[in-house]
């Protein structure tokens, strides 16, 4: 193998290792920390992963704020892309609950997150992310539209 090919391979391996890597809050860019603190002052950060999405560096942050679980996706420049908020399964709209029961009878709902897209200071409820355990004991994560009409499994 040539020296150039070796360097290219090393760079590819290093980039793959960097993907989805858990990191401490103090290693996150200040713009990301500021965005997090502005939206959730005093939050307890439980996990941070650095990811590459569409060629951009995005920090996937899991946190607790006022006894509620949240997740945020924040670009390295501090732009908040998505905020997810955990809710009780009983708080799902009827159309969403019915769609889940129809497609996955006898499934157990494990977690429900409201997914908000963020544009500037505006947060808009966009969909639900629902994790279920199917009747045959498989864990499945689903994206469900607000009206329950679109329901798809996440990969």
C-alpha positions in Angstrom: 0.0 0.0 0.0 1.3 3.4 -0.9 1.8 6.1 1.8 -1.0 8.2 0.3 -3.4 5.2 0.3 -2.4 4.6 3.9 -3.1 8.2 4.9 -6.5 8.1 3.1 -7.4 4.9 4.9 -6.4 6.4 8.2 -8.5 9.5 7.6 -11.5 7.4 6.7 -11.1 5.3 9.9 -10.6 8.4 12.0 -13.7 10.0 10.6 -15.8 6.8 11.2 -14.6 6.7 14.8 -15.6 10.3 15.2 -19.2 9.6 14.1 -21.7 9.0 16.9 -19.1 9.5 19.6 -20.2 10.3 23.1 -18.5 13.3 24.5 -18.6 15.4 27.7 -20.4 18.8 27.8 -17.2 20.7 28.3 -15.8 19.4 25.0 -18.8 20.7 23.1 -18.5 24.1 21.2 -19.5 27.1 23.2 -22.2 28.0 20.7 -23.9 24.5 21.3 -23.5 24.9 25.1 -25.1 28.4 24.9 -28.0 27.2 22.8 -28.7 24.4 25.3 -28.5 26.7 28.3 -30.7 29.3 26.7 -33.5 26.8 26.0 -33.1 24.6 29.1 -31.4 26.5 31.9 -30.2 24.2 34.7 -30.8 21.1 32.7 -29.0 17.8 33.6 -27.3 16.6 30.5 -27.3 12.7 30.4 -25.7 12.1 27.0 -24.0 13.9 24.1 -23.1 12.4 20.8 -21.3 14.1 17.9 -22.8 13.0 14.6 -22.4 13.9 10.9 -25.8 14.6 9.2 -25.9 15.7 5.6 -22.2 16.7 5.9 -22.8 18.9 8.9 -21.6 18.3 12.5 -24.6 17.9 14.8 -24.7 17.3 18.5 -27.4 14.9 19.7 -28.0 15.9 23.4 -30.2 14.0 25.8 -31.2 15.8 29.0 -33.6 16.1 31.9 -35.2 19.4 32.7 -37.8 19.9 35.4 -38.3 16.1 35.6 -39.0 15.7 31.9 -36.7 13.9 29.4 -35.7 15.9 26.3 -33.5 15.4 23.3 -32.0 18.2 21.1 -30.1 18.2 17.8 -27.9 21.3 17.7 -25.5 22.2 14.8 -21.9 23.1 15.9 -22.7 26.8 15.2 -25.5 26.7 17.9 -28.5 26.4 15.5 -31.1 24.2 17.2 -32.7 21.9 14.6 -35.0 19.6 16.7 -36.3 19.3 20.2 -38.0 16.2 21.4 -40.0 16.1 24.6 -41.2 12.9 26.4 -44.9 12.6 27.0 -47.1 9.9 28.5 -48.6 7.4 26.1 -52.1 8.4 27.4 -51.5 12.0 26.1 -51.1 10.9 22.5 -53.9 12.1 20.2 -56.7 9.5 19.6 -55.8 9.3 15.9 -52.2 8.4 16.7 -53.2 5.8 19.4 -55.6 4.2 17.0 -53.1 4.0 14.2 -50.6 2.3 16.5 -53.1 -0.2 17.8 -54.3 -1.0 14.2 -50.8 -1.6 12.8 -49.3 -3.2 16.0 -52.0 -5.0 18.0 -50.9 -6.2 21.4 -47.8 -4.0 21.3 -46.6 -2.2 24.4 -45.6 1.5 24.2 -42.3 2.1 25.9 -41.6 5.7 25.1 -43.3 8.6 23.4 -41.5 11.8 22.3 -43.1 14.9 20.7 -40.8 16.0 17.9 -40.6 19.8 17.4 -38.8 21.3 14.4 -37.1 24.6 15.3 -36.8 27.6 13.0 -35.2 30.5 14.9 -37.3 30.9 18.1 -40.3 29.0 16.6 -40.9 25.4 17.8 -43.5 23.5 15.8 -44.9 20.1 16.7 -44.0 18.0 13.7 -44.6 14.3 14.6 -44.3 11.7 17.3 -41.5 9.3 17.8 -42.9 6.2 19.5 -40.9 3.2 20.7 -42.9 0.0 21.1 -42.3 -3.6 22.0 -44.2 -5.7 19.6 -46.2 -8.9 20.5 -43.2 -10.9 19.4 -40.9 -8.9 21.8 -39.1 -6.8 19.1 -38.3 -3.2 19.9 -39.4 -0.9 17.1 -39.0 2.9 16.8 -41.7 4.6 14.8 -42.3 8.1 13.3 -46.0 8.9 13.4 -47.6 12.0 11.8 -49.9 14.2 14.0 -53.0 12.8 12.4 -51.8 9.2 12.6 -52.1 8.7 8.9 -48.3 8.3 8.3 -46.6 5.7 10.4 -43.1 4.4 9.5 -40.5 2.4 11.1 -37.1 4.0 11.7 -34.0 2.1 10.6 
